[in-house]
Amino acid sequence: MNTWAWWLVAAVGLGIPLVVTAMPEFGMLAIGAVAASVTDALGGGTVTQFIVFAVVSVALIAVVRPIANRQRAGRPELRSGVDALKGRQAVVLERVDGRGGRIKLGGEIWSARSLDGERSFEVGQQVDVVEIDGATAVVM
């Protein structure tokens, strides 16, 4: 069996832990093995193959890992439940003041009260939800 075929077997062997453990470093090592296989097919010696394997693998790990970590860290936070309602706009259905009222928020009717007890909002006005206090939306 030719040396380039052994490199491909090594690449497949490195691909298995990639799938099982979901560690992308194994994939980068597998790409290094493919590069070494190509080096052998082009007539490179054994030392050259190992150097290509090491350089390609280390370069991929050094370049791709930081990029992947930045992408993972930059993902937006997924808010759900009442946290997802904070900051949204709603429409006043019944006059809202410090004592209460009703709004339409996210397609649902909610009881609401004004953040500033002296301020009131009339029917049809747009309000911003500041927080959710139990089953009551606090708006401004």
Secondary structure, DSSP 8 states (H G I E B T S, - for coil): --HHHHHHHHHHHHHHHHHHH--HHHHHHHHHHHHHHHHHHTT--HHHHHHHHHHHHHHHHHHHHHHHHHHHHT------GGGGTTT-EEEEEE-B-SS--EEEETTEEEEEEESSTT--B-TT-EEEEEEEETTEEEE-
